[in-house]
Amino acid sequence: MTKLEQAFELFDAYNKNSPEHLVYEEKEYPVEYFYALKLHEWVTKLDPDASESLLLASRCQHIGRWESPRTNYPEGRVGYLKWRSDLSRYHAAKATEILTLVGFDADTIDRVRQIVLKQRLKSDPEVQTMENALCLVFLQYQFDDLITKLTEEKMIDILQKTWAKMSGPGREATATIQFSEAAKALLAKSLND
């Protein structure tokens, strides 16, 4: 087994501990494991020649996310931003532990950390590919569920922010997603305002 495969195996084993589960195409998955697989799929679609560091980052971007719940932070935007910042550092630290255990060199580990922490977003093509993939995972697998929970105004705001984070390749890839009628209508409204 290559180091890449060993790392994937360890990342996946960790994410299979996610207490929350979902059902997709009649199969049950631990939530964070499912999203790690789908993020990896999107990264490889967006960049078929993705570097080892980008592939590693795609599989551990949200590793152990359930271990730092949003409810541990104050309500509101300030609490949300603090949670997101702490969470990304947690993911990077957990990834570092596993990559060190597998025997990756310091340069590879540093590069994975940069991608996981989304450093130099917009100016670093690999970090932007990761951001595009994250947005595509949201649009393909989480968007419809949110429609039932949030107001139309809030959904439009989220969609406009999501679209703004994506670059051309990410936006173009949305054409390959099969959206529900409700999602299509919201997307049209959000992107034409």
Buried (B, 14 or more C-beta within 10 A) or exposed (E): EEBBEBBBBBBBEBBEEBEEEBEEEEEEBBBBBBBBBBBBBBBBBBBEEBBBBBBBBBBBBBBBBBBBEEEEBEEEEEBEEEBEEEBBBBBBEBBBBBBEEBEBEEEBBEBBBBBBBBEEBEEBEBBBBBBBBBBBBBBBBEBBEBBEEEEEEEBBEBBEEBBEBBBEBBBEBBEEEEBEEBBEEBBEEBEEE
